[in-house]
Amino acid sequence: MTAALFAMPTYKRPGVLLVAGIVLATLTEAIASTVLSLGRGDIIGDTYATPDEFAWLDVGYTAPKLIGFIAAAWLMSRINPRNLIVGSTLVMGAACAVAAITTRLELLVALRVMQGFSGGVLLVAGQGIIFLAFPRRHQPILQALFAMGSVVAPATIAPALQGSLLDSQSWTWIFFSVVPVSLAAGGLLLHADCSAPVNVGRRPFDWIGFSLVATTLFCFTYVFGQGSRWDWFEESRILWLTVIGTAALLAFLGQQAMAKGQGLLDITVFRSEDFSFAFTVSFVAGAALFGSAFLIPSFAVSVLAFTPTDAGLLLLPSGALFIGALLIAAFLMQVRRVPPIATVPFGILMIMVAMWMLSGSTIESGADDMMPAILLRGLGLGLLFLSITLIAFGKLNDQNLASGIGLFNAGRQLGGLMGVAWLQTFIEHNITANAAVLGANVTAGIPAVNERLATTTAMLMARGMDSLAAGRAAISLLGRAVTGQSTVIAFDTAFNAVALLFVIAAPALIAIKIGLSRFMGKRAEQSSPNLAAVPMPITSTPDKSPIWPSPTLSSNVLPDGSQRQVEDTRLPA
């Protein structure tokens, strides 16, 4: 099988319409991806689904989304990326429109599969188009705009919208809200001025690799999503799915290594030290983003008895600081030429402090008490996510950029799945343990307990209850108070655990960075004599160079050493 070069199209005078259309397309995915977070109870009631049946609505979205991340690079080599994102956005809108008018569980699962796959593809295609259509020196502000739709919206804006619709209308209106956004995004993208793709060789589709990675992702998505509910390996299905997923993953990695450039993944992205480091960080960042986004609304609903609207609005103010931090970081990197790595420590420190502040929440806390920590969290996430995005993709070329974007997003999503699964298990075990400890100290004969029971009994008797019923009700209320306090302590411990995650991860990430630098340095020393003997054509241009200068090969070099002719039609500086 002959090797085929894969290249992306160039675009003529891209501008506001292109970026606006891509950001609106990411909003459709943001709304669809978070619809089950607050609407779970309402959807279960309307579809008469059991918890096992409802689980497939989660798995049916997340696993195809991860598969879409991986498959998007191949699709972009076969389909004009602008047409690909338009098609994915319209498929998302159509699937959401049908989901809004049906309560058939089987159909909803199929529609969630369509939504997940199209969402993964449009995210990779959208981010790839931005990198390919605009000069690299403009990427900080452009990637900040993209992050507003792909990261900020699902973490802050979408929950507020969904909570309001759930309280005022129903869960179907959440799906309906995607339709006009998808149509607007498709219209803007169709009117954006783009040229035809460059005619180059095409990589054949790797059916074996696709089957293996799909099996892996479906198994792991189910395990991470449902493992906590089944007490993990105590349930045989969780154990077997873990074994099958691990075997499929090992087979996939081996098959890709032997594919010699013709596999589903372009593993040349890992030759970049920066991408390898950012890919590792994406797991930790995903755990922090998704984990904290799970903890805060869950604490508000289960402990503070917030309504869905109040729980959604709780995270909304942090979106303003999230966006502000993205723009500040973009200004520093694009105008002041600050390296992206410089803002990473500040982002990590702010997230750690925010989680530590939330660990002091009580059953009497309100939105005002939690807001300083939530705002600080938004500021930290903004400084962290733009930096690792630019670090990851700054030195990739046109040939492996789409694969890098897909892998990076898959790493972030998997990190989030693992983080939420661990936090769910951590909270459940802590609630049980805390209730046992508190219950052992709340026994008859203790003066404080007797006084509490007597006071509660007298209050209930004053409201018309007889003495026997009032005594039983007082004991029941005391038990509920113990359970409530156990839940508060469990959530506070979980907030602390997220903060400690960075305390543990930070030294490990530094060690990984140092190790990667030394490994790449030795590899460069070993290959430098060979490179010196081969004359290399000069093909770099200011627009196609990395955001921060580094010795990388141009993406316009063909395997035979000749240069691919590409019309330079990008915007002037």
C-alpha positions in Angstrom: 0.0 0.0 0.0 1.5 3.3 -1.0 1.8 6.1 1.4 -0.5 9.0 0.9 0.1 12.6 2.0 -2.8 14.2 3.9 -3.2 18.0 3.8 -5.7 20.6 4.7 -7.3 23.2 2.5 -6.3 26.9 2.5 -8.8 29.6 2.8 -9.2 33.0 1.0 -9.7 36.0 3.3 -11.2 34.3 6.3 -12.9 36.7 8.7 -15.7 37.4 11.2 -18.3 35.1 9.6 -16.0 32.1 9.7 -15.1 32.5 13.4 -18.7 33.5 14.4 -20.1 30.4 12.6 -17.6 28.1 14.3 -18.3 29.5 17.8 -22.0 29.1 17.3 -21.5 25.5 16.1 -19.6 24.8 19.3 -22.5 26.2 21.3 -24.8 23.5 19.8 -22.5 20.8 21.2 -22.2 22.6 24.6 -26.0 22.5 25.0 -26.5 19.0 23.8 -23.6 17.6 25.9 -24.9 18.9 29.2 -28.6 18.3 28.7 -28.6 15.3 31.1 -26.8 17.0 34.0 -29.9 18.8 35.3 -32.7 17.2 33.2 -32.0 13.7 34.3 -35.0 13.3 36.6 -37.5 14.9 34.2 -36.3 12.7 31.3 -36.5 9.5 33.4 -40.0 10.4 34.4 -41.2 11.1 30.8 -39.6 8.1 29.2 -40.3 5.7 32.0 -36.7 4.5 31.9 -35.0 2.5 34.5 -31.5 3.7 35.7 -29.9 1.0 33.5 -31.8 2.1 30.4 -31.2 5.7 31.1 -27.4 5.0 31.4 -27.3 4.4 27.6 -28.3 8.0 27.0 -25.1 9.0 28.7 -23.0 6.4 27.1 -24.6 6.9 23.7 -23.5 10.5 23.6 -20.0 10.4 25.3 -18.6 7.3 23.5 -19.5 8.5 20.0 -18.2 11.9 20.8 -14.8 10.4 21.7 -14.9 8.3 18.5 -15.7 11.5 16.6 -12.6 13.1 18.0 -10.4 10.3 16.7 -12.1 9.9 13.3 -12.3 13.6 12.5 -8.8 13.8 11.1 -9.5 11.2 8.5 -12.8 12.9 7.6 -11.1 16.2 7.2 -8.7 14.6 4.6 -11.7 13.4 2.6 -14.2 16.2 3.0 -13.7 20.0 2.9 -13.4 20.9 6.6 -15.9 23.8 6.1 -18.4 21.5 4.6 -17.7 18.9 7.3 -18.5 21.3 10.1 -21.6 22.6 8.4 -22.9 19.0 7.9 -22.0 18.1 11.5 -23.8 21.2 12.9 -26.9 20.5 10.8 -27.0 16.9 11.9 -26.7 18.0 15.5 -29.7 20.4 15.0 -31.8 17.8 13.3 -31.1 15.1 15.9 -32.0 17.6 18.7 -35.2 18.6 16.9 -36.3 15.0 16.7 -35.3 14.3 20.3 -37.5 17.2 21.4 -40.6 15.6 20.1 -40.2 12.0 21.1 -40.2 10.1 24.4 -39.3 6.7 22.9 -36.1 5.6 24.7 -34.7 3.6 21.9 -35.0 6.5 19.5 -33.5 8.9 22.0 -30.5 6.6 22.4 -30.0 6.6 18.6 -30.3 10.3 18.4 -27.8 10.8 21.2 -25.3 8.7 19.2 -25.8 11.0 16.3 -25.4 14.1 18.5 -22.3 12.7 20.1 -20.4 11.8 17.0 -21.4 15.0 15.2 -20.4 17.0 18.2 -16.9 15.4 18.4 -16.3 16.0 14.7 -17.5 19.6 14.6 -15.2 20.5 17.6 -12.1 19.1 15.9 -13.0 20.5 12.5 -13.8 23.9 13.9 -10.6 24.3 15.8 -8.6 22.9 12.9 -10.2 25.4 10.5 -9.2 28.3 12.8 -5.6 27.1 12.9 -5.5 26.6 9.1 -7.3 29.7 8.0 -5.5 32.3 10.1 -1.8 33.1 10.7 -0.3 31.4 13.7 0.5 34.7 15.3 -3.2 35.5 15.6 -4.0 32.2 17.3 -4.1 33.3 20.9 -7.1 35.6 20.5 -8.8 33.2 18.0 -8.4 30.2 20.3 -9.7 32.2 23.2 -12.9 32.9 21.2 -13.1 29.2 20.3 -12.7 28.2 24.0 -15.7 30.5 24.8 -18.0 28.1 22.9 -16.2 24.8 23.5 -15.2 25.1 27.2 -16.8 28.1 28.8 -20.3 27.5 27.5 -20.7 23.8 28.7 -19.1 24.7 32.0 -21.2 27.8 32.8 -23.6 29.1 30.3 -25.4 25.9 29.3 -26.3 24.8 32.9 -27.9 28.2 33.5 -29.9 28.0 30.3 -31.0 24.5 31.0 -32.0 25.2 34.6 -34.2 28.1 33.5 -35.9 26.0 30.7 -36.5 23.1 33.1 -38.2 25.3 35.7 -40.2 27.3 33.2 -40.9 24.8 30.4 -39.6 21.2 30.1 -36.5 19.3 29.1 -37.7 19.2 25.5 -37.1 22.9 25.2 -33.4 22.3 25.8 -33.2 20.3 22.7 -35.4 22.8 20.8 -32.9 25.6 21.7 -30.2 23.9 19.7 -32.1 24.1 16.4 -32.0 27.9 15.8 -28.3 28.0 16.9 -27.4 25.2 14.5 -29.2 26.9 11.6 -27.5 30.2 12.3 -24.1 28.5 12.5 -24.7 26.7 9.2 -25.8 29.9 7.5 -22.7 31.9 8.7 -20.3 29.1 7.7 -21.9 28.8 4.2 -21.5 32.5 3.6 -17.9 32.5 4.8 -15.4 32.9 1.9 -13.4 29.7 1.6 -11.5 28.2 -1.3 -11.5 24.7 -2.5 -9.2 22.1 -0.8 -5.8 21.3 -2.2 -5.9 18.0 -4.3 -3.5 15.6 -2.6 -3.4 11.9 -1.8 -5.8 10.4 0.6 -5.1 8.0 3.5 -7.3 4.8 3.4 -9.7 4.3 6.2 -8.4 2.0 9.0 -11.4 -0.2 9.7 -9.5 -2.5 12.1 -8.2 0.5 14.1 -11.6 2.1 14.1 -13.3 -1.0 15.4 -10.7 -1.5 18.1 -10.8 2.1 19.3 -14.6 2.2 19.2 -14.8 -0.9 21.4 -12.3 0.6 23.8 -14.1 3.9 24.1 -17.6 2.3 24.5 -16.3 0.0 27.2 -14.4 2.6 29.2 -17.2 5.2 28.9 -19.7 2.7 30.4 -17.2 1.7 33.1 -16.4 5.2 34.2 -20.0 6.4 33.9 -21.7 3.4 35.7 -18.9 1.9 37.8 -19.7 3.9 40.9 -23.4 2.9 40.8 -22.4 -0.8 40.6 -19.6 -0.6 43.2 -17.1 -1.1 40.4 -15.7 -4.6 40.2 -18.2 -6.1 42.5 -20.5 -6.2 39.4 -19.4 -8.7 36.8 -20.4 -6.5 33.8 -18.0 -3.8 35.0 -15.2 -6.3 35.4 -15.7 -7.8 32.0 -16.1 -4.5 30.2 -12.9 -3.3 31.8 -11.0 -6.4 30.6 -12.5 -6.1 27.1 -11.7 -2.4 26.9 -8.1 -2.9 28.1 -7.5 -5.7 25.6 -9.0 -3.7 22.8 -6.8 -0.7 23.8 -3.6 -2.7 23.8 -4.5 -4.3 20.5 -5.3 -0.9 19.0 -1.9 0.6 20.2 -0.1 -2.4 18.7 -2.0 -2.2 15.4 -1.3 1.5 15.1 2.4 1.0 15.8 2.6 -1.6 13.0 0.5 0.4 10.6 3.5 2.5 9.4 1.7 5.8 9.0 -1.5 4.2 7.5 -3.4 3.8 10.7 -6.3 5.7 12.1 -4.0 7.9 14.3 -1.1 10.1 13.2 1.3 9.2 15.9 3.9 11.7 14.6 2.2 14.3 16.9 4.0 12.7 19.9 7.3 13.6 18.4 6.5 17.1 19.6 7.7 17.5 23.2 5.1 20.3 23.7 2.2 18.2 22.5 3.2 15.2 24.5 3.4 17.4 27.7 0.1 19.2 26.9 -1.6 15.9 26.2 -0.6 14.7 29.7 -1.8 17.9 31.3 -5.1 17.6 29.4 -6.1 14.7 31.6 -5.5 16.6 34.8 -7.2 19.8 33.4 -10.2 17.7 32.3 -10.5 16.2 35.7 -10.4 19.7 37.3 -12.9 21.2 34.9 -15.5 18.4 34.8 -14.9 17.4 38.4 -15.5 20.8 39.8 -18.4 21.4 37.3 -20.0 18.2 38.8 -19.3 19.0 42.4 -20.6 22.5 42.7 -24.1 22.0 41.2 -24.4 18.6 43.0 -23.6 20.2 46.3 -26.1 23.0 45.6 -28.9 20.7 44.7 -28.4 17.8 47.1 -27.3 19.8 50.2 -28.5 23.3 49.8 -31.8 22.3 48.1 -31.3 24.7 45.2 -33.7 24.6 42.3 -32.3 23.6 38.8 -32.4 27.3 37.9 -30.5 28.4 41.0 -28.0 25.6 40.5 -27.4 26.6 36.9 -27.1 30.3 37.7 -24.6 29.5 40.4 -21.8 28.9 37.8 -22.9 31.6 35.4 -21.0 34.6 37.0 -17.8 32.6 36.8 -18.2 32.5 33.0 -17.5 36.2 32.9 -14.2 35.8 34.7 -13.4 32.7 32.6 -13.9 34.7 29.4 -11.9 37.7 30.9 -9.0 35.4 31.8 -9.0 33.9 28.3 -8.8 37.4 26.8 -6.1 38.6 29.2 -4.0 35.5 28.5 -4.5 36.0 24.8 -3.4 39.6 25.0 -0.3 38.7 27.0 0.6 36.0 24.5 -0.2 37.7 21.2 0.8 41.3 22.0 3.3 41.0 24.8 4.7 37.7 23.4 4.5 36.0 26.8 5.1 32.2 26.5 2.0 30.1 27.1 3.7 28.1 29.9 4.0 31.3 32.0 0.3 31.4 32.9 -0.1 27.7 33.7 1.2 28.0 37.3 -1.2 30.9 38.1 -4.1 28.9 36.7 -3.3 25.8 38.7 -2.8 27.9 41.9 -6.1 29.7 41.5 -8.0 26.5 41.0 -6.4 24.9 44.0 -7.3 27.9 46.2 -10.8 28.0 44.9 -11.4 24.3 45.7 -9.9 24.8 49.2 -12.2 27.8 49.8 -15.3 25.6 48.8 -14.2 22.9 51.2 -15.4 25.2 54.0 -19.0 25.2 52.9 -21.7 24.2 55.3 -25.4 23.2 55.2 -26.2 26.9 55.8 -24.0 28.3 53.0 -25.6 30.2 50.2 -24.7 31.5 46.8 -23.0 34.6 48.2 -20.8 32.4 50.4 -19.6 30.2 47.5 -19.3 32.9 44.9 -15.8 34.2 45.6 -14.4 30.7 45.2 -16.5 30.0 42.1 -15.2 33.3 40.5 -11.6 32.4 41.3 -12.1 29.0 39.8 -13.3 30.6 36.5 -10.3 32.9 36.5 -7.9 30.0 37.0 -9.5 27.8 34.3 -9.2 30.7 31.8 -5.5 31.1 32.4 -4.9 27.3 32.2 -6.9 26.1 29.2 -5.7 28.7 26.7 -2.1 28.0 27.6 -2.2 24.3 27.3 -4.1 24.6 24.0 -1.4 26.8 22.4 1.4 24.6 23.9 -0.2 21.5 22.4 -0.7 22.8 18.8 1.8 25.6 18.5 4.4 23.4 16.8 2.2 20.9 14.9 2.1 21.2 11.1 -0.9 21.0 8.7 -0.5 17.3 8.2 -0.9 16.2 11.8 -2.8 19.1 13.3 -6.2 17.5 13.1 -5.0 14.3 14.7 -3.4 16.3 17.5 -6.6 18.3 18.1 -8.6 15.1 18.3 -6.3 13.3 20.6 -6.0 16.4 22.9 -9.8 16.7 23.2 -10.2 13.0 23.8 -7.6 13.2 26.6 -9.5 16.1 28.2 -12.8 14.2 27.9 -11.4 11.0 29.3 -9.7 12.9 32.2 -13.1 14.4 33.0 -14.8 11.0 32.9 -12.3 9.5 35.3 -12.4 12.6 37.6 -16.2 12.6 37.9 -16.3 8.8 38.4 -13.7 9.0 41.1 -15.5 11.8 42.8 -18.8 10.0 42.8 -17.3 7.0 44.4 -15.4 9.1 46.9 -18.5 11.0 48.0 -20.7 7.9 48.3 -18.1 6.1 50.4 -17.5 9.1 52.6 -21.2 9.7 53.2 -21.5 6.1 54.5 -18.3 6.3 56.6 -19.2 9.8 58.0 -22.7 8.6 58.9 -21.3 5.6 60.8 -18.9 7.8 62.8 -21.5 10.5 63.6 -24.1 7.9 64.4 -21.8 6.2 66.9 -21.7 9.5 68.8 -25.4 10.3 68.6 -26.8 7.8 71.0 -29.4 7.8 73.8 -28.0 9.0 77.1 -25.8 11.7 75.8 -27.0 15.0 77.3 -26.8 17.0 74.1 -28.8 14.3 72.2 -31.4 14.1 74.9 -31.8 17.8 74.9 -32.1 17.9 71.1 -34.8 15.2 71.1 -36.7 16.8 74.0 -36.7 20.2 72.3 -37.8 18.8 68.9 -40.5 16.6 70.6 -41.9 19.6 72.5 -42.0 21.7 69.3 -43.9 19.0 67.4 -46.4 18.5 70.3 -47.1 22.2 70.3 -48.1 21.8 66.6 -50.7 19.2 67.5 -48.9 15.8 67.4 -49.4 13.4 70.3 -46.4 12.6 72.5 -45.6 9.1 71.0 -45.7 10.3 67.3 -43.7 13.5 68.2 -41.0 11.3 69.8 -40.7 9.1 66.8 -40.7 12.1 64.4 -37.9 13.8 66.5 -35.7 10.7 66.2 -36.4 10.6 62.4 -35.4 14.3 62.1 -32.3 13.7 64.1 -31.3 10.9 61.7 -31.9 13.1 58.7 -29.7 15.8 60.3 -26.9 13.2 60.8 -27.2 12.1 57.1 -27.2 15.7 56.0 -24.1 16.6 58.0 -22.4 13.4 56.6 -23.1 14.6 53.1 -21.7 18.1 53.8 -18.5 16.6 55.2 -18.2 14.3 52.2 -18.6 17.1 49.7 -16.1 19.3 51.6 -13.6 16.4 51.5 -14.2 16.1 47.8 -13.5 19.8 47.2 -10.2 19.3 49.2 -9.4 16.3 47.1 -9.6 18.3 43.9 -7.2 20.8 45.4 -4.8 18.1 46.5 -5.0 16.6 42.9 -2.9 19.5 41.7 -0.6 19.3 44.7 0.2 15.7 43.7 0.0 16.3 39.9 2.2 19.4 39.7 5.5 17.7 40.7 4.6 14.8 38.5 3.9 17.1 35.5 7.2 18.9 36.1 9.1 15.6 36.2 7.3 14.5 32.9 8.3 17.8 31.3 11.9 17.4 32.3 11.9 13.8 31.2 10.4 14.7 27.8 13.0 17.5 27.3 15.9 15.1 28.0 14.5 12.4 25.8 13.8 14.7 22.9 17.3 16.3 23.3 19.0 12.9 23.1 16.9 12.0 20.1 17.9 15.2 18.4 21.6 14.6 19.1 21.4 11.1 17.7 19.6 12.3 14.5 21.6 15.5 13.9 24.5 13.9 12.0 22.1 12.4 9.5 20.1 15.6 9.1 23.3 17.6 8.6 24.2 15.3 5.6 20.9 15.9 3.8 20.2 19.3 2.3 16.7 20.6 3.4 14.7 23.0 1.3 13.8 26.3 2.9 10.1 26.4 3.0 9.1 28.2 6.2 7.1 31.4 6.0 6.2 33.9 8.8 2.5 32.8 8.7 3.2 29.1 8.8 5.9 29.2 11.5 4.9 28.1 15.0 3.5 30.7 17.3 6.8 30.8 19.2 9.8 30.2 16.9 11.3 26.7 17.0 13.2 24.5 14.6 10.4 22.5 12.9 10.0 21.3 9.4 7.5 23.0 7.1 4.2 21.3 6.4 4.6 22.0 2.7 7.4 19.4 2.2 6.3 16.3 0.3 7.7 12.9 0.9 9.9 13.1 -2.1 11.5 16.3 -0.9 9.7 18.6 -3.3 7.4 21.4 -2.2 3.7 21.6 -2.4 2.6 24.8 -4.1 0.0 26.6 -2.0 -1.4 30.0 -2.8 -0.7 32.4 0.1 -4.1 34.0 0.5 -4.2 34.6 4.2 -5.0 37.9 5.9 -2.2 40.4 6.0 -0.7 41.2 9.4 
